[in-house]
């Protein structure tokens, strides 16, 4: 899939208590996260894409038409070349992990199934589990097997419906690095449903915010998170994602320095390769603004930027300030009183002090 927008979803579904209306052109590679509160329609979208529910409209993946009501085309689920992983890993308990993985390959009848299975097994790090029974696996291991089984069928689209929702915190942390490998190494599009900010900031390339069955925002992860309208929806979770590279490790103070377009941000030391690309997540409430460069301060992270916009916040006492730095943006939640005292307006040059930086 080489076109910039190879996944087209135009869906309309009306129920007595819910309506879904969307028209999306999505990237043909990477992870698109469908984000929003419970009941916003995220899982319904996946079910319609899979053909498990019949909405009006069209679904195309690259050059493959799965549904087009205008030309009376409809492929049943079993003919749609997709992998679907649910909240609970649906493994066959009477089969070994190896036999679970082989099951899907036999059903598709595609050539190259063995090679695809080897790639999926390596990608998810489950080779050592081959002879185990599913009942002996942890929740994280079961989900890794379920994802590998879906990938082994060589699908044109992978659907992940809140794959971490049923796991406890420890198991979520166990599987997250493997999901990040999918993020960097898969060459097919992934639709990923979640309402977790951690999963959004760590995994998403593209974001679609759903509110009551409608698309209220969409775009790249950096663009959407720095949008003030999206930030208002998030409330206290509002923040921005900046991209950078690992520049150095300070073993004396147990810190890792991240270069973000020339600015140095410090996070707790991580075992990361120098030069590796990373994301940092910065909450709007952890950013303060100053007109001159702060000197005598315990806050070590600071960026010189320009105020791009000032927007309403969820509470009238504060505003959301968007600061542009190079080609990136971060958000600051600032009181109206502070804005007035500093006489801050769009176009003002400010120092953004960042109290806390999370390595996403």
Buried (B, 14 or more C-beta within 10 A) or exposed (E): BEEEEBBBBBBBBEEEEEEBBBEBBBBBBBBBBBBBEEBBBBBBBBBBBBBBBEBBBBBBBBEBBBBBBEEEEBBEEEEBBBBBBBBBBEBEEEBBBBBBBBBBBEEBEBEEBEEBBEBBBEBBBBEEBBEBBBEEBBBBBBBBBBBBBBBBBBBBBBBBBBBBBBBEEEBBEBBBEBBBBBBEEBEBBBBBBBBBBBBBBBBBBBBBBBBBBBBBBBBBBBBBBBBBEBBBBBEEBBBBBBBBBBBEBEEEEEBBBBBBEEBBBBBEBEEBEEEEEBBBBBBBBBBBBBEEEBEEEEBBBBBEBEBBBBBEBBEEEBBBBBBBBEEBBBBBBBEBEBBEEBEBEEEBEBBBBBBEBBBB
